[in-house]
Amino acid sequence: GGYTAPTDYAPNATGTLNSFMLVNDLDQLQAVGANTQGSYALGADIDASATANWNGGAGFDPIGSSSAPFTGQFEGFGHSIANLVINRRDEQSVGLFGTGEGTAEIRNVHLTGGSITGDSFVGALIGDGYTAAGITVSNVSSSARVRGLGHGVGGLVGNGSRVNVSDSSASGDVEGEDSVGGLMGDNWR
């Protein structure tokens, strides 16, 4: 004979088993935008200071847009992204994740320092999370400075009307014209 697996070996697990793509450096973090439906995990703390000089001073290109929103998973495993710079004064939906929707889950990551600037719907983590219900944000913190020249500006989420946030905080300065909040800007559910 051959090997026969024991019948009592199968665990009683529920849910979906996900295979995460590891993000270990700044270039890999920017590349998340190429597949906004994927599952990602930070494998290390990331120093994003170099983004201050990227794209002619515009900095990091937000992950997800209105035409290709982030709908995947981003697991930080408690790691930090330090000194992220986004300077897109004439753009809406500005943050580490520009636009997220639906099934998006972002958890266990910390944004330390840095500066996020945009027009409307500006947040350190998510600029615009309104487009579809169900985005989940948990155990996320930010100390980044957030500045919006228009409305919907928040320390963590700019437009959070469809974002479920738990066990999260924002401590950076927040400045905007209308619908401004320390954690979330717009939130009109």
C-alpha positions in Angstrom: 0.0 0.0 0.0 -0.3 3.6 -0.4 -0.7 6.3 2.2 -4.3 6.9 3.5 -4.9 10.2 5.2 -6.7 9.9 8.5 -10.4 10.8 8.3 -10.3 13.0 11.5 -7.5 15.2 10.1 -9.6 17.9 8.4 -9.9 21.0 10.6 -13.3 22.6 11.1 -12.2 26.0 9.6 -14.6 28.5 8.1 -13.9 31.5 5.9 -11.6 32.0 2.9 -8.0 31.1 2.9 -6.0 33.9 1.2 -2.6 33.9 -0.2 -1.0 37.3 0.4 1.6 38.9 -1.8 4.4 40.3 0.5 5.2 44.0 0.4 8.7 44.5 1.7 9.8 47.9 0.3 8.6 51.2 -1.1 8.6 50.1 -4.8 6.5 47.0 -3.9 4.1 49.2 -2.0 3.6 51.5 -5.1 3.2 48.4 -7.3 0.1 47.4 -5.3 -1.8 49.9 -7.5 -1.2 47.6 -10.5 -3.6 45.0 -9.0 -6.2 46.6 -6.9 -8.1 43.3 -6.3 -5.2 41.5 -4.7 -4.3 40.4 -1.2 -1.2 42.1 0.3 0.7 41.8 3.5 3.5 44.1 4.8 6.6 42.0 5.6 8.6 44.9 7.1 8.4 48.5 8.2 8.7 50.8 5.2 10.5 54.2 5.2 8.6 56.2 2.5 10.7 59.3 2.8 11.9 59.0 -0.8 8.3 59.7 -2.0 8.9 63.4 -1.3 10.9 63.5 -4.6 8.7 61.2 -6.7 6.7 62.2 -9.7 8.0 65.7 -9.9 7.2 66.5 -6.3 3.6 65.0 -6.5 4.9 62.1 -4.4 3.3 58.6 -4.0 0.6 57.7 -6.5 -2.5 56.7 -4.5 -3.5 53.1 -4.8 -6.9 52.8 -6.4 -8.9 55.3 -8.4 -12.6 55.8 -9.3 -12.1 53.7 -12.4 -10.1 51.0 -10.6 -10.9 51.2 -6.9 -9.0 49.1 -4.3 -11.2 46.1 -3.5 -8.6 43.7 -2.1 -7.0 43.1 1.3 -4.1 44.9 2.9 -2.8 43.3 6.1 -0.1 45.3 7.9 0.8 42.8 10.6 1.5 45.8 12.8 4.2 47.3 10.6 4.5 51.0 9.9 4.8 53.1 6.7 6.8 56.2 7.7 7.0 59.6 6.2 4.7 59.0 3.2 4.4 62.1 1.0 1.5 62.7 -1.4 1.2 66.3 -2.8 -1.6 66.3 -5.3 -3.3 69.6 -4.7 -5.5 69.5 -7.9 -6.7 65.9 -7.4 -9.6 64.3 -5.6 -9.6 61.0 -3.7 -6.1 61.3 -2.2 -4.5 59.0 0.4 -2.4 55.9 0.6 -5.5 54.3 -1.0 -7.1 56.9 -3.2 -10.4 55.1 -3.7 -11.6 51.9 -2.1 -14.9 50.1 -2.3 -16.9 47.0 -1.6 -14.8 44.1 -0.2 -11.7 46.2 0.6 -10.1 45.3 4.0 -7.3 47.3 5.4 -6.0 46.4 8.9 -3.1 46.4 11.3 -1.0 49.1 9.7 0.4 52.4 11.1 1.2 55.5 9.1 3.8 57.5 11.0 4.7 61.1 10.0 4.4 62.3 6.5 2.1 64.6 4.7 -1.0 64.0 2.5 -2.3 66.9 0.4 -5.1 66.9 -2.1 -8.2 68.8 -3.2 -11.4 67.0 -1.9 -11.8 63.6 -0.3 -8.4 63.5 1.3 -7.3 61.1 4.1 -4.0 59.6 5.2 -5.3 56.0 4.7 -8.3 56.4 2.3 -9.3 59.4 0.2 -12.7 58.2 -1.0 -14.6 55.2 0.4 -18.1 56.2 -0.6 -18.6 54.4 -3.9 -19.9 51.0 -2.5 -20.7 49.7 1.0 -18.6 47.4 3.0 -15.0 48.7 3.3 -13.5 47.5 6.6 -10.7 49.3 8.4 -9.4 47.9 11.7 -6.5 48.6 14.0 -5.0 51.3 11.8 -3.4 54.5 13.1 -2.0 57.6 11.5 0.1 60.6 12.7 0.4 62.0 9.1 -0.5 65.7 8.4 -3.5 65.8 6.2 -4.5 68.9 4.1 -7.4 69.2 1.7 -8.1 72.3 -0.3 -11.8 71.3 -0.6 -14.3 69.2 1.3 -14.2 65.7 2.8 -10.9 65.8 4.7 -10.1 63.4 7.6 -7.1 62.3 9.5 -7.6 58.7 8.5 -10.5 58.7 5.9 -11.6 61.6 3.7 -15.0 60.4 2.6 -15.9 57.6 5.0 -19.7 57.3 4.3 -19.2 53.6 3.3 -16.3 52.7 5.5 -16.6 50.7 8.7 -13.7 51.8 11.0 -12.9 50.1 14.3 -10.0 50.2 16.8 -8.3 53.0 14.8 -7.0 56.5 15.4 -5.5 59.6 13.8 -3.4 62.1 15.6 -1.9 64.3 12.9 -3.0 67.8 12.0 -6.0 68.0 9.7 -6.9 71.1 7.6 -9.7 71.5 5.0 -12.5 73.8 3.9 -15.7 71.8 4.6 -16.7 68.4 6.2 -13.4 68.1 8.1 -12.8 65.6 10.9 -10.0 64.3 13.0 -10.7 60.7 12.0 -13.2 61.1 9.1 -14.3 64.0 7.0 -17.6 63.2 5.2 -19.7 60.5 6.9 -23.3 60.9 5.8 -24.7 57.4 6.0 
